[in-house]
Amino acid sequence: MADSIIIIGGGVAGVSAAEELRKCGFNGNLTILNEERELPYDRPPLSKSYASGVLDEEELLLRPPEWYEDHKVRLCHERAARLLPHHRSIELAGGGLLRYDLLLLATGARARTPAGFESSSRILTLRNLADARRFRALLHHGQRLHLVGGGVIGMECAATAALAGCQVTVLEAGERIMERFVPPVISDVLATTHRRNAVTIRERFRVGSIAGNESGVVITGSGEVIETDWVLLGMGAKAEIGLAQAAGIAIEVGGIKVDGEGRTSEPGIFATGDCAAFPGPDGGKLIRWENWTHARDHARSVARAMLGDTCSYNGICWVWSNQYDFNVQVTGQSNAETVLLRGDQHQGPLTTLHLEGNRIVGAATVNNPHDKRALHQLVRARATISREILEDSSIPLSEIVRTLQ
């Protein structure tokens, strides 16, 4: 049995793993190594309720300060500079070593930036609390804000800024906003709502360069030169794999390669959450998921494996987003060869079911949380149901689920 476990990363994955380790009876030394000075906090509200001023920083905390003392979890606010796997040690940027019996990498992801990108005080990303403080500070009536990328972060920030009275433009390289996350019908619903709130959305816009100075930002692309006050980059994220890669740990599909129990190629080192490439539900092909629910659930599963549990992770991808009065939830594959609609896209709640052949591989809802549990069950079962039944919104999904039992 290990006497000392160190977790690198203080996000939801790191804290969830620490909590699970204690819950499962680990009584040894337990340390969360996190270079941010703040107590571990929740990240999804940063682009929404925190940026808009609804939540303050204390309300973001994943656990209250006393939780760490009560559970004997040491918080070490230093940066890991290098892993020394053969010595089971971590070299700290400020000097000194931390020794471990088992190590969990929960390093998360960082914002993706354009090639040749140069930092500027007027060009922002949004991955941590420091970023969110800057974003929150610029939200004043009449400020011109351009968002590069129309994914979840970009569109959530667009909604927050529009409601604050900013002049908002979204520059999206693809055919539609949130293309990776929702089917076309939901992209259309969200785009219509953004435009009603005076957000300009420009699809198929290819950014060439972004340059900032003290007074503003100049964007070039698609044959144009655009001047604005601020730019926020919402171009997705890249897994934080630097420590693992430098230590010779196997990397695949942009993440730290792990097996079904979270083990890396290096004995005694595990990885979890956004940084991990794990065997997916479809034949074990390595995949990465970047979402809060996966980070929490995968971390709990890997924590149990660190203590000897041999049950492999069997999660389902689930992503949500809040924009204006819309709550969007997606489970399983967000796009498929066939998308069936339950409800009216022009008014009221709606649900989409995503099919490969006749098999349900994913689903999404807009303002329809009551369908969530049934959708999870249908997607997990990869159920085959006739399309006529699935499209009949008079038949509750819970009733369809009962036919599987």
Salt bridges, closest charged atoms under 4 A:
GLU19 OE1 - ARG63 NH2 2.84
GLU20 OE2 - ARG304 NH1 2.98
GLU36 OE2 - ARG43 NH2 2.92
GLU38 OE2 - ARG133 NH2 3.17
GLU57 OE2 - ARG133 NE 2.81
GLU91 OE1 - ARG82 NH2 2.87
GLU156 OE1 - LYS48 NZ 3.06
GLU175 OE1 - ARG204 NH1 3.26
GLU203 OE2 - ARG195 NH2 3.30
GLU224 OE2 - ARG202 NH2 2.39
ASP229 OD1 - ARG144 NH2 2.99
GLU240 OE1 - ARG110 NH1 3.51
GLU252 OE2 - LYS257 NZ 3.34
ASP259 OD2 - ARG263 NH1 3.97
GLU261 OE1 - ARG263 NH1 2.18
ASP274 OD2 - ARG127 NH2 3.89
ASP282 OD1 - ARG382 NH1 3.28
GLU290 OE2 - ARG288 NH2 2.61
ASP297 OD1 - ARG296 NE 2.80
